[in-house]
């Protein structure tokens, strides 16, 4: 990626009429932002002609796109049919995202269901291998990025995702700083700890990982069990000023997606802080 870009998780709230992905992309550019995540969280429904319009519009106004897959994904489900449906949802997200000009997709891969994390890891790995194989065959070129999750009951620690990235081609983590903070009961909230995350990624996965990163940020409420709900950055304990400084220090490039309730509000806040000299 050419630089660190910022945008909302979905169509900006400021767009009150004609709330389509195409108009959303235009609004993002109008707001001075340069990225947007396409939200397929309740299902992947975007006809091919819409996807190609989204792609053309995003190129025209220089907005980089990512996509978020459906919430109903659990590659560790007890039921085979649900695992198959989860695989299909990830494939469909990738197909539509690619057609719409997105370079990266993210999703919550699995819940542990009280299984041994190592066993769950193997299941997720096998599913991702088959997903990536299918995408290869179809010529769909997107990064497949399981997200760092906000609860200890959900598969998706940073370590698990780094290992998956090593074991499966086309896989890299989507680094959700709010989730990592909540998942660890309030840790990972200082310059040193944010830097530790980026150093770890660079050491394990190479500089390329920081040159094309997919980040999620928001304020977050949490308990010892992890994530409760997302809140705006200014209402949260997340040390986002320090986080922005660490992004600068490491010169990370890629896309930062704001998942705060105010969506573009926090994307604008972070972008201003990042480019402030
Ligand atoms: Zn997510």
Boltz pocket constraint, residues with backbone or C-beta under 6 A from the ligand:
constraints:
  - pocket:
      binder: B
      contacts: [[A, 68], [A, 107], [A, 108], [A, 147]]
      max_distance: 6.0
